[in-house]
Amino acid sequence: MASDNAKGSAPNLLETVHVSGFRTLRDATFAPGPVSALVGAPGVGKSNLLASIRSALDPEGAPLTPMDVARAAALPLHIALETGSGARVTLKGDPPETSVSRQGELPPVLYMPAGLRAGTIIEPGTETSQMTRMARQLVEKAIASEAERRRRASDPPGATEAAHGLVAATEAWGEAGMSGVVVLVEEPELFLTPQTQRYLYRQLRHLADMGNQILYSTHSPSFLNVARLHELVLTEHDPATGTRLVQPAPLPASDEFRVYSEFDATRSEMFLSRAAVLVEGQTERLALPFVFRALGHDPDREGISIIECGGKPNIPLIARVAMAAGIPFVAVHDRDAEAGERPIQSERALNDMIGEIAGKNRFELAPDFEGVAGLRGHVRKPARAWKSFATLTAEEAPELLTQIVTRAVELARRGG
């Protein structure tokens, strides 16, 4: 893992951001670090937050309009940014009449909205910084090189030229020594394969290590590093209060490696869900969607992720991460003993730990999932569960599994 600073950014980069009266942001504050990933459902305000930062750092390149005012909030528009060195900028007023107050040296900004990913990538700005002028030139060169490569390969032109040009540009930025720039990116994953997404994420981290600040919105698990939980900015929207930002606390150092090793892209999907069902293994992960379907629900439609935790010992760890991130979850695990029998001491301690974390959202299966589901034997369990549950009806669904699905749907709908 690359080194990082859990507290904040380099002295000349942003340390605090406060926005009120801007679009859906009625009163929102957060502390960006070297890398910040804005996570949340579509339409909750992630892009608005990036746009507000861009407007304050480059008010001439991104002048505000009356459409930027959160009229429903009855609050004056106010955007305030401060760097680690104490430099400040405040933008306020009633667009198009606004005032800007600047104190100290503020970082230059590059803004890459999703709508330009198939074209020029970077939104035009005032370009007062040598670094940002250089960055734009390198983007243009990278896009042109990608277009030429596709032409020579007789590939038809398409939106991926610019997206792959962004990947090449981040490489060039690193080679050119770009530093001290705030980089704002909407959905860096657009038009890229999962492998290229992972590579671009590493390139963005490298740019942060060089002294730049990277803030992006994303719907891709490839851009979420759960070992750096403090880098996530969970974005929610309430019609009454507007966009709300939540930053989880850093994980204890003792948990960092376990989380880093256990959370792949599939498990990181949890951060993009309305609710999660934490299960021990593949058998439950394959069978439970059929229970949802039998009861008239689709977990994907409900925004529910069924997370296979890699065994019961990992459920407490993943449950603690979900709690820290404010993600509603249901924990499902085997009792590993019949209902009238006491589990062995180690199993009893683990069961109690899961119960303490999950509370009423813990479902203990006695003696195990196979017993509750009516599956006999322990050979080829995932395949047999998939085959057995494929034609399940609501009348045939075991009561405890029905309760699990019902509770998960309740949590998802409450959170959504």
C-alpha positions in Angstrom: 0.0 0.0 0.0 1.2 3.5 -0.8 1.8 5.8 2.1 -0.9 8.4 2.9 -1.8 11.1 5.3 -5.0 10.4 7.1 -5.4 14.0 8.3 -5.3 16.1 5.2 -3.3 17.4 2.3 -0.1 19.3 1.5 0.0 22.8 2.9 -0.9 24.4 -0.4 -3.9 22.2 -1.1 -7.5 22.1 0.3 -8.0 21.2 3.9 -11.6 22.4 4.5 -14.6 22.9 2.2 -17.9 24.5 3.3 -20.8 25.0 0.8 -24.2 26.3 1.5 -27.0 27.5 -0.8 -25.4 25.9 -3.9 -27.8 23.6 -5.9 -28.5 20.6 -3.6 -25.9 21.7 -1.1 -27.7 23.6 1.6 -25.2 23.3 4.3 -22.3 20.8 3.8 -18.8 20.7 5.1 -16.0 18.1 4.7 -12.2 17.9 5.0 -10.6 16.6 1.8 -7.4 14.6 2.0 -4.9 13.9 -0.7 -7.5 11.6 -2.3 -11.3 11.8 -1.7 -13.8 9.6 -3.3 -17.4 10.9 -3.4 -19.7 7.9 -3.1 -23.5 7.8 -3.3 -26.5 7.1 -5.5 -27.1 9.1 -8.7 -28.5 12.6 -8.1 -27.5 13.0 -4.5 -25.1 15.9 -5.1 -21.6 14.5 -5.8 -21.2 16.4 -9.0 -22.6 19.6 -7.3 -19.9 19.4 -4.7 -17.1 19.1 -7.3 -18.7 22.0 -9.3 -18.8 24.2 -6.2 -15.1 23.7 -5.5 -14.3 24.4 -9.1 -16.3 27.6 -9.0 -14.5 28.9 -5.9 -11.0 28.1 -7.3 -11.7 29.4 -10.8 -14.7 31.9 -10.6 -13.8 33.5 -13.9 -13.7 30.2 -15.7 -16.9 28.9 -14.1 -19.1 31.9 -13.4 -22.2 31.1 -11.3 -25.7 31.6 -12.6 -29.1 31.9 -11.0 -29.5 28.1 -11.7 -26.8 27.4 -9.1 -28.7 28.8 -6.2 -30.6 26.4 -3.9 -33.8 28.4 -3.9 -35.7 25.9 -1.7 -33.2 26.4 1.1 -33.8 30.1 1.4 -30.1 30.4 2.2 -27.5 32.8 0.6 -25.0 31.1 -1.7 -21.7 30.7 0.2 -18.7 28.7 -0.8 -15.6 28.8 1.5 -12.3 26.9 0.9 -9.2 26.9 3.1 -5.8 25.3 2.4 -3.4 23.8 4.9 -1.2 26.9 4.6 -4.1 29.1 5.6 -4.9 30.5 2.2 -8.7 31.2 1.8 -11.3 31.9 -0.8 -14.9 32.8 -0.2 -17.5 33.1 -2.9 -20.9 34.5 -2.0 -23.8 36.5 -3.4 -26.9 36.1 -5.5 -25.8 35.1 -9.0 -25.1 36.6 -11.4 -24.1 39.2 -8.7 -21.3 37.5 -6.7 -18.2 38.6 -4.8 -15.0 36.7 -4.3 -12.6 37.2 -1.4 -9.1 35.6 -1.7 -6.3 35.5 0.8 -3.0 33.8 0.1 -1.9 31.5 -2.7 -4.7 29.1 -3.8 -4.0 26.0 -5.8 -4.9 25.8 -9.5 -7.7 23.4 -10.5 -8.4 21.0 -13.3 -12.1 20.0 -13.7 -13.1 17.0 -15.7 -16.9 16.6 -15.9 -18.5 13.3 -17.1 -20.0 15.1 -20.1 -16.6 15.8 -21.6 -15.2 12.3 -21.2 -15.8 11.5 -24.8 -14.3 14.8 -26.0 -11.8 17.3 -24.6 -12.0 15.8 -21.0 -11.0 19.1 -19.2 -13.5 21.9 -18.8 -12.1 25.2 -20.2 -10.8 27.5 -17.5 -8.8 30.7 -17.0 -5.5 28.7 -17.1 -3.5 31.0 -14.9 -1.2 28.2 -13.8 1.7 26.9 -15.8 0.9 23.5 -14.4 -2.7 23.5 -15.6 -1.6 24.7 -19.0 0.9 21.9 -19.2 -1.7 19.4 -18.1 -4.2 20.5 -20.8 -1.5 20.2 -23.5 -0.6 16.7 -22.3 -4.3 15.7 -22.4 -4.7 17.0 -26.0 -1.5 15.2 -27.0 -2.6 11.9 -25.3 -6.1 12.0 -27.0 -4.5 12.7 -30.4 -2.0 9.8 -29.9 -4.8 7.4 -29.0 -6.8 8.5 -32.0 -3.8 7.9 -34.2 -3.2 4.4 -32.6 -6.8 3.5 -33.4 -6.5 4.7 -36.9 -3.4 2.6 -37.6 -5.2 -0.4 -36.1 -8.2 0.3 -38.3 -10.4 0.6 -35.2 -13.4 2.9 -35.6 -13.3 6.1 -33.7 -15.3 6.3 -30.5 -15.7 7.7 -27.0 -13.0 5.5 -25.6 -10.3 7.5 -27.4 -10.6 10.4 -24.9 -11.1 8.1 -21.9 -7.9 6.2 -22.7 -6.3 9.5 -23.5 -7.0 10.5 -19.8 -5.1 7.4 -18.7 -2.2 8.3 -20.9 -2.4 11.9 -19.7 -2.1 10.9 -16.0 1.0 9.0 -16.9 2.4 12.0 -18.7 1.5 14.3 -15.7 3.5 12.0 -13.5 6.5 12.0 -15.8 6.3 15.8 -16.1 6.3 16.3 -12.4 2.9 17.9 -12.0 2.4 19.1 -8.4 0.2 21.3 -6.4 -2.9 21.0 -8.5 -6.5 20.2 -7.4 -7.9 17.6 -9.8 -11.7 17.2 -9.9 -13.0 14.2 -11.9 -16.5 13.0 -12.3 -16.7 9.3 -12.8 -13.2 8.5 -13.9 -14.3 4.9 -14.7 -16.3 6.0 -17.8 -15.6 3.9 -21.0 -12.8 2.0 -19.3 -12.5 -1.8 -18.7 -12.2 -3.0 -15.1 -8.5 -3.6 -15.6 -7.9 -0.1 -16.9 -10.0 1.3 -14.1 -7.7 -0.3 -11.5 -4.7 1.1 -13.4 -6.1 4.6 -13.6 -6.9 4.5 -9.8 -3.2 3.7 -9.1 -2.1 6.5 -11.4 -4.4 9.0 -9.6 -2.9 7.8 -6.3 0.6 8.3 -7.7 -0.4 11.9 -8.6 -1.6 12.5 -5.1 1.7 11.1 -3.7 3.4 13.7 -5.9 1.7 16.6 -4.1 -1.6 16.9 -6.0 -5.1 16.6 -4.6 -7.5 14.2 -6.3 -11.2 14.4 -5.7 -13.6 12.3 -7.7 -17.1 11.0 -7.8 -17.5 7.3 -8.7 -19.9 4.4 -9.0 -17.1 1.9 -9.5 -15.7 -0.3 -6.7 -12.3 -0.2 -8.5 -11.9 3.4 -7.2 -12.8 2.6 -3.6 -9.9 1.6 -1.3 -11.5 0.3 1.9 -8.2 0.2 3.8 -8.4 4.0 3.5 -11.9 4.3 4.8 -11.3 8.0 5.7 -10.9 8.8 2.0 -14.6 8.0 1.3 -17.1 10.9 1.4 -20.5 9.2 1.6 -23.0 11.5 -0.1 -26.7 11.3 0.7 -29.7 13.6 -0.2 -32.7 14.4 1.8 -35.4 16.6 0.3 -35.8 18.5 3.5 -32.1 19.1 4.3 -30.3 18.7 1.0 -27.1 16.9 0.4 -25.4 15.4 3.5 -21.7 14.4 3.6 -20.4 11.7 5.9 -16.7 10.9 6.3 -16.0 7.7 8.2 -13.2 7.6 10.8 -9.9 5.9 9.8 -9.7 2.2 10.5 -7.6 1.1 13.5 -4.1 0.2 12.3 -4.6 -3.4 13.4 -7.5 -3.8 10.9 -5.9 -2.1 7.9 -4.1 -5.1 6.4 -7.0 -7.5 6.9 -9.4 -5.0 5.2 -6.9 -4.4 2.4 -6.6 -8.2 1.8 -10.3 -9.1 2.2 -12.0 -6.3 0.3 -11.8 -6.9 -3.4 -14.0 -5.0 -5.9 -16.9 -7.4 -5.3 -17.0 -6.7 -1.6 -16.3 -3.0 -2.1 -19.7 -2.9 -3.9 -21.1 -2.7 -0.5 -20.3 1.1 -0.4 -22.5 1.6 -3.5 -25.5 -0.2 -2.0 -28.6 0.9 -0.1 -28.2 -2.1 2.1 -26.0 -5.2 2.4 -26.6 -8.8 3.3 -23.4 -10.2 4.8 -23.1 -14.0 4.4 -20.4 -16.5 5.1 -19.9 -18.1 1.7 -20.8 -18.8 -1.9 -23.7 -21.1 -1.0 -25.7 -18.3 0.6 -24.6 -15.8 -2.0 -26.0 -18.0 -4.8 -29.2 -19.1 -3.0 -30.5 -15.9 -1.5 -31.2 -14.1 -4.8 -33.7 -16.8 -5.5 -35.4 -16.2 -2.1 -35.7 -12.5 -3.0 -37.2 -13.5 -6.4 -39.7 -15.9 -4.8 -40.9 -13.2 -2.5 -41.3 -10.7 -5.4 -38.2 -8.7 -4.9 -35.0 -8.2 -7.0 -32.0 -7.3 -4.8 -30.3 -5.4 -7.7 -33.5 -3.3 -8.2 -33.6 -2.6 -4.5 -29.9 -1.6 -4.4 -29.1 -4.6 -2.1 -25.6 -6.2 -2.3 -25.2 -9.8 -1.1 -21.6 -9.8 0.2 -19.8 -13.1 0.6 -17.5 -12.5 3.5 -15.1 -15.5 3.0 -16.2 -17.3 6.2 -17.8 -16.4 9.5 -14.7 -15.0 11.1 -14.7 -12.2 8.5 -18.3 -11.1 9.2 -17.4 -9.0 12.3 -14.7 -7.1 10.4 -16.9 -6.4 7.3 -19.8 -5.5 9.6 -17.6 -3.0 11.5 -16.7 -1.4 8.2 -20.3 -1.2 7.2 -21.2 0.5 10.5 -18.4 3.0 10.2 -19.6 3.9 6.7 -23.2 4.1 7.8 -24.4 1.3 5.5 -27.4 -0.6 6.7 -26.7 -4.3 6.8 -28.0 -7.7 7.8 -25.6 -10.3 9.1 -26.4 -13.9 8.4 -24.3 -16.7 9.9 -24.4 -20.4 11.0 -24.9 -21.1 14.6 -22.8 -24.3 14.1 -24.9 -26.1 16.6 -28.4 -27.3 16.8 -30.9 -24.9 18.4 -31.0 -26.8 21.6 -27.3 -27.3 21.9 -24.4 -25.1 22.9 -21.8 -24.4 20.2 -18.2 -25.0 21.1 -16.6 -22.1 23.0 -14.8 -20.6 19.9 -18.0 -20.6 17.9 -20.1 -19.2 20.7 -17.6 -16.3 21.2 -17.8 -15.6 17.4 -21.6 -15.8 17.4 -21.8 -13.4 20.3 -19.4 -11.0 18.7 -21.6 -10.8 15.5 -24.7 -10.4 17.6 -23.1 -7.5 19.5 -22.2 -5.7 16.3 -25.4 -6.4 14.2 -28.0 -6.4 17.0 -31.5 -7.1 15.8 -30.1 -7.3 12.2 -28.3 -10.5 13.0 -29.8 -13.8 11.8 -28.3 -16.9 13.3 -29.0 -20.1 11.3 -29.3 -23.3 13.4 -27.4 -25.5 12.9 -26.3 -23.9 9.6 -27.6 -22.6 6.2 -27.9 -26.0 4.8 -30.1 -27.1 7.7 -32.4 -24.2 7.4 -32.6 -24.5 3.6 -33.2 -28.2 3.7 -30.0 -29.1 1.9 -28.5 -32.4 2.8 -24.8 -33.2 2.8 -21.8 -30.9 2.5 -20.4 -31.8 -0.9 -20.7 -29.4 -3.8 -22.9 -27.1 -1.6 -23.0 -24.0 -3.9 -24.0 -26.0 -7.0 -26.7 -27.9 -5.1 -28.0 -24.8 -3.5 -28.2 -23.0 -6.8 -30.1 -26.0 -8.4 -32.4 -26.4 -5.4 -33.4 -22.8 -5.1 -33.7 -22.0 -8.8 -37.4 -22.9 -8.8 -38.2 -21.8 -5.3 -41.7 -20.3 -4.6 -42.9 -18.0 -1.8 -44.7 -20.9 -0.2 -41.5 -23.1 -0.2 -39.2 -20.3 1.1 -37.9 -21.2 4.7 -39.4 -18.8 7.3 -36.0 -17.6 8.5 -34.7 -16.8 5.0 -38.0 -15.0 4.3 -37.3 -12.8 7.4 -33.8 -12.1 6.2 -35.1 -10.9 2.8 -37.9 -8.9 4.3 -35.5 -7.1 6.7 -33.0 -6.4 4.0 -35.7 -4.8 1.8 -36.9 -2.7 4.7 -33.4 -1.4 5.4 -32.8 -0.6 1.7 -36.1 1.3 1.3 -35.6 3.2 4.5 -32.1 4.2 3.4 -33.0 4.9 -0.2 
